[in-house]
Amino acid sequence: MTSTATARRGARRSATRAARSVWMARLGRLGLGARGVLYILLAYLAAKVAFGQSNGTTDKQGALQTVVRQPSGHILLAGLAVGFGAYAVWKLMIAAMGGATWAGSDKTSKRVIALASGVSYGFFCASTIALALGSSGSAGGDQSPVDLTSRIMAHSFGRAMVGLFGAAVVVTGAALAWRALSGKREVTLRLVSRSVRRRIDTLAKVGLTARALIIAAAGVFVLQAALAFDPNKAKGLDGILKAFAHTPMGPWLLVLVAGGVLAFGVYSLAAARYAEM
């Protein structure tokens, strides 16, 4: 009798784990796909800046505004919101329970990264829903980081806090670049041909490194804001890309950045298709 009840409980637990795994896989694939579309749009906006054709903000909000201006844009935006929400839930579930395919000794760092990503995309999902419903949502651009930096600096230890945060962002960007170049990935690929795996790995290295360098650049600008005691030096993605345009390499640097962002978007779509969830 006892053995029968134990077997039933074991079967129920196995079924629950299987169902959870299936839903986690669906959430992950949907979320990675939405992330891929977002970064492809960002690459398009960055390329427009490189060729002097931009008349809006080159950040995630700018990408959403690009979508909403298209025919049936609000419907497309609602679909992206679902994808961003799926990505947020998937990452938060990974942060809470871990990943079934993880290997190695850096599981804690992966959970921390998943938590930060899940929270970030949760807020982004909310702003996407607001825009889809017709609200102006966040203004995007650089004003948000400038305002936030200004408010923090108004406190007695604000300048030091901003400096420490900037340094932490730079270190995070450097760590993510190292992970990208050393072959560490957020997902494990299923059994695919060697040529497909090689192409996806190349996209991952280029794309993840480009994203990491943009994150590090954001940290550098925050550090400059702290050192100069000038919150206007803090920049979001839009300001970072436009600052790149004023370097000696000018548009060519932006073209390289746009290529890296595009690679990250295509990698995300490939991961949605080929990842072992």
Secondary structure, 3 states (H helix, E strand, C coil): CHHHHHHHHHHHHHHHHHHHHHHHHHHHHHHHHHHHHHHHHHHHHHHHHHCCCCCCCCCHHHHHHHHHCCCCHHHHHHHHHHHHHHHHHHHHHHHHHCCCCCCCCCHHHHHHHHHHHHHHHHHHHHHHHHHHCCCCCCCCCCHHHHHHHHHHHCCCCHHHHHHHHHHHHHHHHHHHHHHHHCCCCCCEECCCCHHHHHHHHHHHHHHHHHHHHHHHHHHHHHHHHHHHCCHHHCCCHHHHHHHHHCCCCCHHHHHHHHHHHHHHHHHHHHHHHHEEC
